[in-house]
Amino acid sequence: MAVIHLTNEAFDQAVSNGIAMVDFWASWCGPCKMLAPVMEELGNQYEGKVLVGKVNVDDEPDLARRFGVMSIPTVVFLKDGKEFDRKVGVMPPKAFTDVLDANL
């Protein structure tokens, strides 16, 4: 599975090693639905190199608070569990690949 759904319990272990790109989203969010296929595509493209995850902010409000997510979709980039970049809103795939490629 290229994109994994992360919970509060599994989050820290999942992102602790290497590069991770985590999409904070909600099922009722129109822009989140627009970004979903991009995340799936990037998950396939970077499989084995980058953990691509999704966090439903309605199911995991503590994670959203922890990362200060004020608007969705928000994509947070982490290296060894530490945030190094983020993108807010719907963006073209290149906005995400540029960050990933520069940090691999």
C-alpha positions in Angstrom: 0.0 0.0 0.0 1.6 3.3 -1.1 -0.4 5.6 1.2 -0.9 4.7 4.8 -3.5 6.0 7.2 -1.9 7.1 10.4 -3.3 7.2 13.9 -2.1 8.9 17.0 -0.8 5.6 18.3 1.2 4.6 15.3 2.3 8.1 14.1 5.7 8.6 15.9 7.0 5.1 15.0 5.9 5.4 11.4 7.7 8.7 10.8 10.7 8.2 13.0 13.1 7.1 10.3 13.7 8.7 6.9 11.5 11.1 5.0 7.7 11.2 5.5 5.0 13.3 3.8 1.8 13.5 5.8 -1.5 14.8 4.5 -3.9 16.2 7.1 -7.4 16.0 5.7 -11.1 15.4 6.4 -13.8 13.5 4.5 -16.0 16.7 4.2 -13.2 18.8 2.8 -13.6 19.5 -1.0 -10.0 20.6 -1.5 -8.8 17.5 0.4 -10.7 15.4 -2.1 -9.0 17.2 -5.0 -5.5 16.5 -3.4 -6.2 12.8 -2.7 -5.3 11.5 -6.2 -2.1 13.5 -6.1 -1.1 11.9 -2.8 -1.9 8.4 -4.2 0.2 9.1 -7.2 3.1 10.4 -5.1 2.7 7.4 -2.8 3.2 5.1 -5.8 6.0 7.2 -7.3 8.1 7.3 -4.1 7.2 3.9 -2.7 10.2 2.5 -0.8 11.8 5.9 -0.5 9.2 8.1 1.3 6.5 7.3 3.7 3.3 8.9 2.3 0.7 9.1 5.0 -2.7 10.6 5.7 -4.2 11.8 9.0 -8.0 12.4 9.2 -8.2 15.5 11.5 -11.7 14.5 12.6 -10.4 11.1 13.8 -7.1 12.3 15.1 -7.5 15.8 16.5 -4.5 15.5 18.8 -2.2 15.0 15.9 -3.7 18.1 14.1 -3.2 20.2 17.3 0.3 18.8 17.8 1.3 20.0 14.3 -0.6 23.3 14.5 -2.8 22.4 11.5 -5.2 25.3 11.1 -6.4 24.7 7.5 -6.8 21.6 5.5 -5.4 20.1 3.4 -2.0 20.6 5.0 0.9 18.4 4.0 3.7 18.2 6.5 7.2 16.9 5.5 9.2 15.2 8.2 12.8 13.9 8.3 13.4 11.4 11.1 10.3 12.6 12.9 11.1 16.3 12.7 9.1 18.7 10.5 11.2 20.5 7.9 8.6 21.9 5.5 4.8 22.1 4.9 2.4 23.0 2.2 -1.1 24.3 2.8 -3.9 24.0 0.2 -4.2 22.2 -3.1 -1.0 22.4 -5.1 0.3 20.7 -8.2 2.4 17.5 -7.8 5.6 19.5 -8.6 5.2 21.5 -5.4 5.6 18.2 -3.4 8.1 16.5 -5.6 10.5 19.5 -5.5 10.5 19.2 -1.7 10.9 15.4 -1.7 13.6 15.3 -4.4 15.7 18.1 -2.6 15.7 16.1 0.6 16.2 12.5 -0.5 
